[in-house]
Amino acid sequence: MQQWLTLWRQEARPTLWLAGPLVVAQLLQVGMGFIDTVMAGRISPSVLAAVGLGSSVWGLVLLACIGATLAISPLVAQLNGAGEQRAIGGEFQQGLWVAILIGLLAVPLTYGLAALLPLLGVDPEIAPLAGDYLRVSAWGMPGLCLYLAPRYLNEGLSNTTPVMLIQCLLLPLNILGNYLFMFGGFGFPAMGAAGAALSTAISLWLGAGMIFLYIARSRRFRPFGLFYRFSGPRPREVLRILCLGLPIAVSIIMEVGMFTAVAVLMGSLGKVEMAAHQIALNYASMMFMLPLSIAQAITIRVGHAAGAGDYPLVVVRGRVGIAMAGGIMALSAALLLLFPQVIVALYTDDASVARMAMTLLFAAALFQFSDGLQIAASGALRGLKDTTVPMFITMFSYWGIGFPAAWVIGIQWGVGPQGLWGGLAAGLTCAAILLNLRFQRLGRRLLMAG
């Protein structure tokens, strides 16, 4: 017991040190969605629902882009842990080509999803507004991907502060953009939901410019030769990164796709249900940034230890990080149960939407702990470059368990929004159990091999 407490203190502090700036950066990034939601709620319930649905569907593409490029972080972390710094520049260059490819593919994909909305039974008052949101936001995707490659380079090198500072600059710019484009400030036309998307797209391109300026001018990166003898895309290297990153993207799509599919089902129930769902989902997404940031720190810490060949340290870092993420989400569940009225009041003053949202916040409390455990275990596995088996685990958990349960309980049995969220809880709990078992199994193998 004493040994465990000592290891906890030794590993928790540097993990939190890495995760701290990421928590702030993630909260600021999600804060853009929070501000979009709050400002949309001041226009009308229809615009609020459209922003909610549009951002949910757009988030599916956005997180797929994040997943496909996320492989850069553990690759750089393992090279750094192994002391192979000369290889980091080449890894970044090929990762950048992957990011460009993914960003270009994301634009027509987002347009296609916008065209599908009317065919999915979404309320006819909401579907056109949400479609406009998606078509405008699509043009921010290449900027996002250009931002992600240098971001994950920084994270792989345990340099997380610049990402936080960039997000600090982007948030007020996003608020200004919303005012100009959503409400028509300073003579601009009032665009409503599409204005929120335009503000976000501009912010994504600005973020890419800021982080490239940083890595080009910072002395920290000169030893890596990031832009020295810049190489064109090498098919083998690009394929290697994609083979690691695409399963991460699929895993993220499986989870976010489940939430998006439930959002579409919720949209078929009506405007009040959809607006309430967006409130509960937006808050849950903000709290999810805490374990997500810890998971990213776990990936860096585990990847560094794996690159150095220190397998006992791999296991310790993974277990400590998973316990930290679970504990934080247990506190989040307590907040949802104790202060639902306070949370809902931040979003809306519509009585019917508020009543429905509070019931969904109670449902969200059910899966907070599981959500923390599953994302932390995923982060530990990514640090070991283990992405294919977790992909199949998420497929089964979210689409073999979670969505069918949501459909049966919420729609077929007529329970409604609460039943849909019960299905989400079932899928996340299944993923948490299986992913943690996977990490424990790999940990035992590494200890035996070492």
One Martini backbone bead per residue (centre of mass of N, CA, C, O) as a GRO file, in nm:
protein
  450
    1MET     BB    1   0.060   0.062  -0.023
    2GLN     BB    2   0.300   0.259   0.010
    3GLN     BB    3   0.408   0.218  -0.276
    4TRP     BB    4   0.159   0.323  -0.424
    5LEU     BB    5   0.161   0.612  -0.303
    6THR     BB    6   0.438   0.687  -0.411
    7LEU     BB    7   0.375   0.647  -0.713
    8TRP     BB    8   0.143   0.844  -0.724
    9ARG     BB    9   0.305   1.100  -0.655
   10GLN     BB   10   0.516   1.072  -0.886
   11GLU     BB   11   0.291   1.059  -1.134
   12ALA     BB   12   0.065   1.272  -1.089
   13ARG     BB   13   0.216   1.538  -1.121
   14PRO     BB   14   0.323   1.520  -1.422
   15THR     BB   15   0.047   1.463  -1.542
   16LEU     BB   16  -0.084   1.731  -1.449
   17TRP     BB   17   0.125   1.917  -1.583
   18LEU     BB   18   0.039   1.828  -1.868
   19ALA     BB   19  -0.282   1.849  -1.843
   20GLY     BB   20  -0.346   2.139  -1.761
   21PRO     BB   21  -0.321   2.291  -2.037
   22LEU     BB   22  -0.520   2.095  -2.179
   23VAL     BB   23  -0.767   2.162  -2.016
   24VAL     BB   24  -0.779   2.458  -2.090
   25ALA     BB   25  -0.783   2.418  -2.399
   26GLN     BB   26  -1.037   2.238  -2.412
   27LEU     BB   27  -1.232   2.432  -2.267
   28LEU     BB   28  -1.195   2.662  -2.472
   29GLN     BB   29  -1.288   2.502  -2.717
   30VAL     BB   30  -1.566   2.423  -2.597
   31GLY     BB   31  -1.644   2.716  -2.529
   32MET     BB   32  -1.732   2.779  -2.814
   33GLY     BB   33  -1.981   2.595  -2.803
   34PHE     BB   34  -2.107   2.727  -2.557
   35ILE     BB   35  -2.137   3.009  -2.681
   36ASP     BB   36  -2.305   2.928  -2.921
   37THR     BB   37  -2.541   2.819  -2.750
   38VAL     BB   38  -2.609   3.069  -2.582
   39MET     BB   39  -2.649   3.264  -2.827
   40ALA     BB   40  -2.868   3.095  -2.969
   41GLY     BB   41  -3.076   3.101  -2.726
   42ARG     BB   42  -3.125   3.424  -2.782
   43ILE     BB   43  -3.294   3.381  -3.045
   44SER     BB   44  -3.393   3.058  -3.063
   45PRO     BB   45  -3.490   2.732  -3.047
   46SER     BB   46  -3.416   2.669  -3.344
   47VAL     BB   47  -3.122   2.767  -3.338
   48LEU     BB   48  -3.032   2.593  -3.105
   49ALA     BB   49  -3.096   2.320  -3.241
   50ALA     BB   50  -2.919   2.365  -3.494
   51VAL     BB   51  -2.648   2.397  -3.350
   52GLY     BB   52  -2.660   2.126  -3.207
   53LEU     BB   53  -2.681   1.942  -3.457
   54GLY     BB   54  -2.450   2.058  -3.629
   55SER     BB   55  -2.221   2.015  -3.414
   56SER     BB   56  -2.257   1.709  -3.390
   57VAL     BB   57  -2.194   1.636  -3.686
   58TRP     BB   58  -1.928   1.796  -3.714
   59GLY     BB   59  -1.786   1.649  -3.478
   60LEU     BB   60  -1.746   1.386  -3.628
   61VAL     BB   61  -1.536   1.498  -3.830
   62LEU     BB   62  -1.342   1.638  -3.639
   63LEU     BB   63  -1.266   1.375  -3.473
   64ALA     BB   64  -1.158   1.220  -3.712
   65CYS     BB   65  -0.922   1.412  -3.762
   66ILE     BB   66  -0.796   1.383  -3.487
   67GLY     BB   67  -0.749   1.075  -3.496
   68ALA     BB   68  -0.570   1.061  -3.761
   69THR     BB   69  -0.343   1.266  -3.617
   70LEU     BB   70  -0.279   1.146  -3.323
   71ALA     BB   71  -0.030   0.962  -3.393
   72ILE     BB   72   0.195   1.174  -3.356
   73SER     BB   73   0.228   1.172  -3.050
   74PRO     BB   74   0.336   0.875  -2.989
   75LEU     BB   75   0.565   0.882  -3.195
   76VAL     BB   76   0.722   1.117  -3.067
   77ALA     BB   77   0.739   1.006  -2.777
   78GLN     BB   78   0.908   0.751  -2.847
   79LEU     BB   79   1.145   0.897  -2.978
   80ASN     BB   80   1.212   1.067  -2.729
   81GLY     BB   81   1.255   0.824  -2.531
   82ALA     BB   82   1.489   0.699  -2.732
   83GLY     BB   83   1.665   0.954  -2.848
   84GLU     BB   84   1.538   1.019  -3.159
   85GLN     BB   85   1.549   1.334  -3.270
   86ARG     BB   86   1.613   1.324  -3.580
   87ALA     BB   87   1.326   1.180  -3.651
   88ILE     BB   88   1.105   1.398  -3.585
   89GLY     BB   89   1.097   1.577  -3.839
   90GLY     BB   90   1.004   1.354  -4.038
   91GLU     BB   91   0.746   1.281  -3.885
   92PHE     BB   92   0.613   1.557  -3.915
   93GLN     BB   93   0.604   1.582  -4.223
   94GLN     BB   94   0.423   1.330  -4.269
   95GLY     BB   95   0.196   1.425  -4.079
   96LEU     BB   96   0.125   1.675  -4.249
   97TRP     BB   97   0.029   1.523  -4.499
   98VAL     BB   98  -0.198   1.380  -4.357
   99ALA     BB   99  -0.351   1.638  -4.271
  100ILE     BB  100  -0.407   1.745  -4.554
  101LEU     BB  101  -0.568   1.506  -4.658
  102ILE     BB  102  -0.791   1.507  -4.442
  103GLY     BB  103  -0.889   1.803  -4.482
  104LEU     BB  104  -0.984   1.768  -4.782
  105LEU     BB  105  -1.191   1.532  -4.726
  106ALA     BB  106  -1.383   1.687  -4.516
  107VAL     BB  107  -1.548   1.875  -4.696
  108PRO     BB  108  -1.736   1.678  -4.864
  109LEU     BB  109  -1.836   1.523  -4.617
  110THR     BB  110  -1.992   1.757  -4.483
  111TYR     BB  111  -2.181   1.812  -4.719
  112GLY     BB  112  -2.313   1.531  -4.719
  113LEU     BB  113  -2.438   1.550  -4.435
  114ALA     BB  114  -2.620   1.792  -4.497
  115ALA     BB  115  -2.791   1.639  -4.721
  116LEU     BB  116  -2.911   1.414  -4.510
  117LEU     BB  117  -3.100   1.547  -4.299
  118PRO     BB  118  -3.388   1.536  -4.445
  119LEU     BB  119  -3.369   1.201  -4.452
  120LEU     BB  120  -3.377   1.167  -4.106
  121GLY     BB  121  -3.633   1.320  -3.968
  122VAL     BB  122  -3.592   1.607  -3.928
  123ASP     BB  123  -3.700   1.888  -3.846
  124PRO     BB  124  -3.791   2.121  -4.089
  125GLU     BB  125  -3.691   2.375  -3.914
  126ILE     BB  126  -3.387   2.261  -3.860
  127ALA     BB  127  -3.237   2.138  -4.111
  128PRO     BB  128  -3.154   2.397  -4.277
  129LEU     BB  129  -2.985   2.530  -4.052
  130ALA     BB  130  -2.788   2.291  -4.008
  131GLY     BB  131  -2.686   2.283  -4.302
  132ASP     BB  132  -2.557   2.564  -4.302
  133TYR     BB  133  -2.358   2.505  -4.077
  134LEU     BB  134  -2.200   2.279  -4.227
  135ARG     BB  135  -2.113   2.427  -4.491
  136VAL     BB  136  -1.944   2.644  -4.349
  137SER     BB  137  -1.761   2.464  -4.155
  138ALA     BB  138  -1.605   2.295  -4.370
  139TRP     BB  139  -1.380   2.533  -4.427
  140GLY     BB  140  -1.224   2.466  -4.142
  141MET     BB  141  -1.084   2.181  -4.168
  142PRO     BB  142  -0.802   2.239  -4.288
  143GLY     BB  143  -0.717   2.422  -4.052
  144LEU     BB  144  -0.734   2.211  -3.834
  145CYS     BB  145  -0.523   2.007  -3.948
  146LEU     BB  146  -0.285   2.210  -3.951
  147TYR     BB  147  -0.294   2.237  -3.636
  148LEU     BB  148  -0.256   1.936  -3.536
  149ALA     BB  149   0.032   1.859  -3.609
  150PRO     BB  150   0.186   2.067  -3.419
  151ARG     BB  151   0.039   1.993  -3.166
  152TYR     BB  152   0.137   1.687  -3.147
  153LEU     BB  153   0.427   1.756  -3.137
  154ASN     BB  154   0.420   1.906  -2.868
  155GLU     BB  155   0.298   1.676  -2.700
  156GLY     BB  156   0.521   1.461  -2.758
  157LEU     BB  157   0.727   1.685  -2.605
  158SER     BB  158   0.577   1.803  -2.347
  159ASN     BB  159   0.437   2.077  -2.497
  160THR     BB  160   0.134   2.234  -2.381
  161THR     BB  161   0.115   2.552  -2.354
  162PRO     BB  162   0.068   2.671  -2.645
  163VAL     BB  163  -0.219   2.564  -2.681
  164MET     BB  164  -0.343   2.732  -2.457
  165LEU     BB  165  -0.268   3.017  -2.562
  166ILE     BB  166  -0.420   3.001  -2.829
  167GLN     BB  167  -0.704   2.957  -2.705
  168CYS     BB  168  -0.706   3.227  -2.551
  169LEU     BB  169  -0.714   3.395  -2.822
  170LEU     BB  170  -0.968   3.262  -2.971
  171LEU     BB  171  -1.217   3.307  -2.793
  172PRO     BB  172  -1.268   3.617  -2.828
  173LEU     BB  173  -1.286   3.596  -3.138
  174ASN     BB  174  -1.541   3.417  -3.138
  175ILE     BB  175  -1.728   3.615  -2.998
  176LEU     BB  176  -1.704   3.838  -3.208
  177GLY     BB  177  -1.800   3.668  -3.449
  178ASN     BB  178  -2.081   3.608  -3.340
  179TYR     BB  179  -2.176   3.899  -3.327
  180LEU     BB  180  -2.137   3.965  -3.628
  181PHE     BB  181  -2.286   3.695  -3.764
  182MET     BB  182  -2.542   3.628  -3.591
  183PHE     BB  183  -2.649   3.946  -3.525
  184GLY     BB  184  -2.519   4.189  -3.699
  185GLY     BB  185  -2.265   4.344  -3.640
  186PHE     BB  186  -2.150   4.625  -3.791
  187GLY     BB  187  -2.341   4.552  -4.061
  188PHE     BB  188  -2.377   4.269  -4.058
  189PRO     BB  189  -2.535   3.995  -4.134
  190ALA     BB  190  -2.778   3.794  -4.003
  191MET     BB  191  -2.703   3.429  -3.974
  192GLY     BB  192  -2.699   3.270  -3.721
  193ALA     BB  193  -2.595   2.958  -3.743
  194ALA     BB  194  -2.393   3.027  -3.975
  195GLY     BB  195  -2.232   3.237  -3.806
  196ALA     BB  196  -2.108   3.037  -3.606
  197ALA     BB  197  -1.951   2.877  -3.824
  198LEU     BB  198  -1.779   3.109  -3.935
  199SER     BB  199  -1.631   3.177  -3.674
  200THR     BB  200  -1.500   2.897  -3.639
  201ALA     BB  201  -1.344   2.878  -3.907
  202ILE     BB  202  -1.165   3.124  -3.861
  203SER     BB  203  -1.034   3.020  -3.597
  204LEU     BB  204  -0.892   2.771  -3.720
  205TRP     BB  205  -0.700   2.930  -3.909
  206LEU     BB  206  -0.568   3.102  -3.691
  207GLY     BB  207  -0.448   2.867  -3.528
  208ALA     BB  208  -0.260   2.763  -3.750
  209GLY     BB  209  -0.091   3.020  -3.779
  210MET     BB  210   0.013   3.039  -3.485
  211ILE     BB  211   0.160   2.754  -3.458
  212PHE     BB  212   0.355   2.794  -3.698
  213LEU     BB  213   0.493   3.045  -3.592
  214TYR     BB  214   0.607   2.913  -3.339
  215ILE     BB  215   0.778   2.670  -3.465
  216ALA     BB  216   0.949   2.864  -3.653
  217ARG     BB  217   1.069   3.059  -3.401
  218SER     BB  218   1.150   2.843  -3.210
  219ARG     BB  219   1.433   2.705  -3.061
  220ARG     BB  220   1.331   2.424  -2.970
  221PHE     BB  221   1.306   2.314  -3.295
  222ARG     BB  222   1.585   2.325  -3.440
  223PRO     BB  223   1.705   2.027  -3.392
  224PHE     BB  224   1.472   1.889  -3.588
  225GLY     BB  225   1.420   2.009  -3.872
  226LEU     BB  226   1.119   2.064  -3.978
  227PHE     BB  227   1.205   2.254  -4.261
  228TYR     BB  228   1.441   2.079  -4.343
  229ARG     BB  229   1.429   1.929  -4.614
  230PHE     BB  230   1.151   1.907  -4.729
  231SER     BB  231   0.932   1.648  -4.765
  232GLY     BB  232   0.758   1.458  -4.934
  233PRO     BB  233   0.543   1.219  -4.978
  234ARG     BB  234   0.564   0.900  -4.822
  235PRO     BB  235   0.384   0.627  -4.858
  236ARG     BB  236   0.487   0.451  -4.620
  237GLU     BB  237   0.466   0.668  -4.399
  238VAL     BB  238   0.173   0.746  -4.437
  239LEU     BB  239   0.061   0.460  -4.393
  240ARG     BB  240   0.170   0.420  -4.105
  241ILE     BB  241   0.011   0.652  -3.978
  242LEU     BB  242  -0.271   0.558  -4.072
  243CYS     BB  243  -0.264   0.275  -3.929
  244LEU     BB  244  -0.272   0.426  -3.648
  245GLY     BB  245  -0.497   0.658  -3.688
  246LEU     BB  246  -0.761   0.531  -3.805
  247PRO     BB  247  -0.849   0.364  -3.555
  248ILE     BB  248  -0.887   0.614  -3.384
  249ALA     BB  249  -1.102   0.742  -3.561
  250VAL     BB  250  -1.304   0.510  -3.542
  251SER     BB  251  -1.338   0.516  -3.237
  252ILE     BB  252  -1.448   0.804  -3.228
  253ILE     BB  253  -1.684   0.757  -3.423
  254MET     BB  254  -1.832   0.550  -3.253
  255GLU     BB  255  -1.894   0.744  -3.020
  256VAL     BB  256  -1.995   1.002  -3.166
  257GLY     BB  257  -2.199   0.852  -3.342
  258MET     BB  258  -2.384   0.775  -3.114
  259PHE     BB  259  -2.451   1.065  -3.028
  260THR     BB  260  -2.553   1.157  -3.306
  261ALA     BB  261  -2.781   0.950  -3.341
  262VAL     BB  262  -2.929   1.044  -3.086
  263ALA     BB  263  -2.972   1.334  -3.185
  264VAL     BB  264  -3.151   1.254  -3.423
  265LEU     BB  265  -3.368   1.116  -3.257
  266MET     BB  266  -3.428   1.369  -3.089
  267GLY     BB  267  -3.519   1.548  -3.333
  268SER     BB  268  -3.781   1.366  -3.385
  269LEU     BB  269  -3.931   1.465  -3.106
  270GLY     BB  270  -3.830   1.774  -3.101
  271LYS     BB  271  -3.739   2.088  -2.992
  272VAL     BB  272  -3.727   2.050  -2.686
  273GLU     BB  273  -3.560   1.789  -2.681
  274MET     BB  274  -3.318   1.900  -2.845
  275ALA     BB  275  -3.245   2.137  -2.662
  276ALA     BB  276  -3.200   1.967  -2.404
  277HIS     BB  277  -2.982   1.784  -2.521
  278GLN     BB  278  -2.776   2.010  -2.579
  279ILE     BB  279  -2.733   2.097  -2.291
  280ALA     BB  280  -2.636   1.827  -2.171
  281LEU     BB  281  -2.410   1.774  -2.382
  282ASN     BB  282  -2.243   2.029  -2.341
  283TYR     BB  283  -2.169   1.977  -2.048
  284ALA     BB  284  -2.051   1.692  -2.078
  285SER     BB  285  -1.829   1.784  -2.279
  286MET     BB  286  -1.680   1.973  -2.090
  287MET     BB  287  -1.610   1.757  -1.871
  288PHE     BB  288  -1.458   1.562  -2.072
  289MET     BB  289  -1.193   1.733  -2.096
  290LEU     BB  290  -1.051   1.625  -1.847
  291PRO     BB  291  -0.999   1.319  -1.921
  292LEU     BB  292  -0.886   1.382  -2.201
  293SER     BB  293  -0.631   1.528  -2.103
  294ILE     BB  294  -0.524   1.293  -1.937
  295ALA     BB  295  -0.506   1.096  -2.177
  296GLN     BB  296  -0.293   1.260  -2.331
  297ALA     BB  297  -0.083   1.241  -2.106
  298ILE     BB  298  -0.067   0.933  -2.101
  299THR     BB  299   0.039   0.896  -2.386
  300ILE     BB  300   0.304   1.043  -2.337
  301ARG     BB  301   0.409   0.884  -2.087
  302VAL     BB  302   0.388   0.598  -2.204
  303GLY     BB  303   0.551   0.648  -2.465
  304HIS     BB  304   0.816   0.728  -2.330
  305ALA     BB  305   0.854   0.463  -2.167
  306ALA     BB  306   0.845   0.272  -2.414
  307GLY     BB  307   1.088   0.397  -2.566
  308ALA     BB  308   1.282   0.329  -2.306
  309GLY     BB  309   1.189   0.031  -2.189
  310ASP     BB  310   0.989   0.096  -1.929
  311TYR     BB  311   0.744  -0.116  -1.830
  312PRO     BB  312   0.666  -0.060  -1.536
  313LEU     BB  313   0.608   0.244  -1.597
  314VAL     BB  314   0.380   0.204  -1.791
  315VAL     BB  315   0.181   0.079  -1.588
  316VAL     BB  316   0.177   0.302  -1.377
  317ARG     BB  317   0.090   0.538  -1.558
  318GLY     BB  318  -0.175   0.416  -1.648
  319ARG     BB  319  -0.313   0.365  -1.371
  320VAL     BB  320  -0.301   0.650  -1.256
  321GLY     BB  321  -0.454   0.793  -1.484
  322ILE     BB  322  -0.719   0.632  -1.465
  323ALA     BB  323  -0.784   0.707  -1.171
  324MET     BB  324  -0.799   1.012  -1.216
  325ALA     BB  325  -1.030   1.017  -1.425
  326GLY     BB  326  -1.244   0.876  -1.251
  327GLY     BB  327  -1.247   1.080  -1.015
  328ILE     BB  328  -1.335   1.332  -1.175
  329MET     BB  329  -1.610   1.207  -1.282
  330ALA     BB  330  -1.736   1.168  -1.006
  331LEU     BB  331  -1.755   1.472  -0.949
  332SER     BB  332  -1.935   1.540  -1.191
  333ALA     BB  333  -2.178   1.373  -1.100
  334ALA     BB  334  -2.229   1.536  -0.842
  335LEU     BB  335  -2.298   1.804  -0.981
  336LEU     BB  336  -2.546   1.702  -1.139
  337LEU     BB  337  -2.711   1.616  -0.876
  338LEU     BB  338  -2.690   1.902  -0.709
  339PHE     BB  339  -2.691   2.136  -0.981
  340PRO     BB  340  -2.912   2.149  -1.224
  341GLN     BB  341  -3.038   2.436  -1.219
  342VAL     BB  342  -2.779   2.601  -1.258
  343ILE     BB  343  -2.697   2.482  -1.531
  344VAL     BB  344  -2.956   2.543  -1.700
  345ALA     BB  345  -2.961   2.860  -1.653
  346LEU     BB  346  -2.718   2.914  -1.857
  347TYR     BB  347  -2.903   2.843  -2.127
  348THR     BB  348  -3.213   2.885  -2.015
  349ASP     BB  349  -3.572   3.026  -1.977
  350ASP     BB  350  -3.721   2.778  -2.067
  351ALA     BB  351  -3.925   2.572  -1.899
  352SER     BB  352  -3.948   2.313  -2.078
  353VAL     BB  353  -3.647   2.280  -2.136
  354ALA     BB  354  -3.548   2.271  -1.840
  355ARG     BB  355  -3.696   2.018  -1.745
  356MET     BB  356  -3.573   1.823  -1.948
  357ALA     BB  357  -3.269   1.878  -1.890
  358MET     BB  358  -3.263   1.775  -1.593
  359THR     BB  359  -3.321   1.477  -1.661
  360LEU     BB  360  -3.060   1.444  -1.840
  361LEU     BB  361  -2.851   1.506  -1.618
  362PHE     BB  362  -2.911   1.255  -1.453
  363ALA     BB  363  -2.832   1.059  -1.680
  364ALA     BB  364  -2.537   1.162  -1.716
  365ALA     BB  365  -2.434   1.070  -1.432
  366LEU     BB  366  -2.414   0.760  -1.501
  367PHE     BB  367  -2.147   0.801  -1.723
  368GLN     BB  368  -1.900   0.955  -1.611
  369PHE     BB  369  -1.709   0.735  -1.500
  370SER     BB  370  -1.692   0.561  -1.758
  371ASP     BB  371  -1.580   0.783  -1.942
  372GLY     BB  372  -1.310   0.818  -1.792
  373LEU     BB  373  -1.205   0.523  -1.819
  374GLN     BB  374  -1.212   0.490  -2.131
  375ILE     BB  375  -1.026   0.730  -2.218
  376ALA     BB  376  -0.777   0.651  -2.049
  377ALA     BB  377  -0.730   0.371  -2.172
  378SER     BB  378  -0.692   0.475  -2.459
  379GLY     BB  379  -0.440   0.645  -2.398
  380ALA     BB  380  -0.258   0.411  -2.304
  381LEU     BB  381  -0.276   0.246  -2.569
  382ARG     BB  382  -0.157   0.462  -2.758
  383GLY     BB  383   0.126   0.466  -2.620
  384LEU     BB  384   0.149   0.150  -2.746
  385LYS     BB  385   0.019   0.139  -3.037
  386ASP     BB  386  -0.286   0.051  -2.956
  387THR     BB  387  -0.569   0.052  -3.199
  388THR     BB  388  -0.729  -0.194  -3.318
  389VAL     BB  389  -0.870  -0.332  -3.079
  390PRO     BB  390  -1.014  -0.077  -2.969
  391MET     BB  391  -1.189  -0.046  -3.220
  392PHE     BB  392  -1.359  -0.308  -3.175
  393ILE     BB  393  -1.460  -0.236  -2.897
  394THR     BB  394  -1.620   0.019  -2.981
  395MET     BB  395  -1.806  -0.107  -3.181
  396PHE     BB  396  -1.947  -0.294  -2.981
  397SER     BB  397  -2.030  -0.095  -2.752
  398TYR     BB  398  -2.186   0.131  -2.931
  399TRP     BB  399  -2.333  -0.071  -3.165
  400GLY     BB  400  -2.406  -0.335  -2.987
  401ILE     BB  401  -2.521  -0.166  -2.724
  402GLY     BB  402  -2.591   0.141  -2.709
  403PHE     BB  403  -2.782   0.206  -2.952
  404PRO     BB  404  -2.986  -0.023  -2.923
  405ALA     BB  405  -3.074   0.061  -2.639
  406ALA     BB  406  -3.175   0.344  -2.717
  407TRP     BB  407  -3.386   0.255  -2.923
  408VAL     BB  408  -3.557   0.067  -2.751
  409ILE     BB  409  -3.610   0.248  -2.500
  410GLY     BB  410  -3.677   0.531  -2.637
  411ILE     BB  411  -3.867   0.425  -2.885
  412GLN     BB  412  -4.004   0.143  -2.860
  413TRP     BB  413  -4.086   0.195  -2.542
  414GLY     BB  414  -4.134   0.519  -2.496
  415VAL     BB  415  -3.941   0.682  -2.294
  416GLY     BB  416  -3.735   0.862  -2.446
  417PRO     BB  417  -3.478   1.064  -2.365
  418GLN     BB  418  -3.392   0.887  -2.119
  419GLY     BB  419  -3.351   0.626  -2.286
  420LEU     BB  420  -3.129   0.729  -2.471
  421TRP     BB  421  -2.926   0.785  -2.230
  422GLY     BB  422  -2.915   0.493  -2.128
  423GLY     BB  423  -2.766   0.382  -2.378
  424LEU     BB  424  -2.509   0.546  -2.342
  425ALA     BB  425  -2.429   0.421  -2.069
  426ALA     BB  426  -2.396   0.128  -2.168
  427GLY     BB  427  -2.167   0.176  -2.378
  428LEU     BB  428  -1.953   0.310  -2.189
  429THR     BB  429  -1.930   0.079  -1.983
  430CYS     BB  430  -1.831  -0.138  -2.174
  431ALA     BB  431  -1.575   0.012  -2.270
  432ALA     BB  432  -1.439   0.045  -1.995
  433ILE     BB  433  -1.398  -0.254  -1.934
  434LEU     BB  434  -1.246  -0.353  -2.197
  435LEU     BB  435  -1.009  -0.146  -2.206
  436ASN     BB  436  -0.893  -0.212  -1.926
  437LEU     BB  437  -0.837  -0.509  -1.982
  438ARG     BB  438  -0.640  -0.457  -2.213
  439PHE     BB  439  -0.424  -0.305  -2.052
  440GLN     BB  440  -0.369  -0.524  -1.838
  441ARG     BB  441  -0.273  -0.737  -2.039
  442LEU     BB  442  -0.037  -0.578  -2.166
  443GLY     BB  443   0.109  -0.526  -1.901
  444ARG     BB  444   0.176  -0.822  -1.838
  445ARG     BB  445   0.342  -0.876  -2.093
  446LEU     BB  446   0.562  -0.665  -2.044
  447LEU     BB  447   0.661  -0.774  -1.769
  448MET     BB  448   0.740  -1.055  -1.874
  449ALA     BB  449   0.938  -0.953  -2.100
  450GLY     BB  450   1.118  -0.775  -1.886
   0.00000   0.00000   0.00000
